Amino acid sequence: MTMAKKLATLEMKEINERQRAEHAMRMYEQRREMINELEARNSELEQKFAEVTRMNLESQRVERQLRDELSSTLCHRFIQPICYYYQVIIYYYSLRSLYYHIFIILQ
């Protein structure tokens, strides 16, 4: 093999090696950018998840508060008249009992 051919072969190997190194560097940079983007996206999703969790807890608290208010309102609207009705009945029967005792005493 002549010196010129050896030199050409070595230059081709060097060019090939340089291209391979450049390709590896481009791939490394591409992967590093992808990892950075994924980390940013992951951080954004974690923040949104925390916000949604906070909103969910707040809505549960408001729901519980509204249920309590509704139940207390229903108690006053429906139970209070029933209690009044029973008080009237008790008063009526106590008067009846009183009249009965008076009637017995007067006989």
Secondary structure, DSSP 4 states (H G I P E B T S, - for coil): --HHHHHHHHHHHHHHHHHHHHHHHHHHHHHHHHHHHHHHHHHHHHHHHHHHHHHHHHHHHHHHHHHHHHHHHHIIIIIHHHHHHHHHHHHHHHHHHHHHHHHHHH-
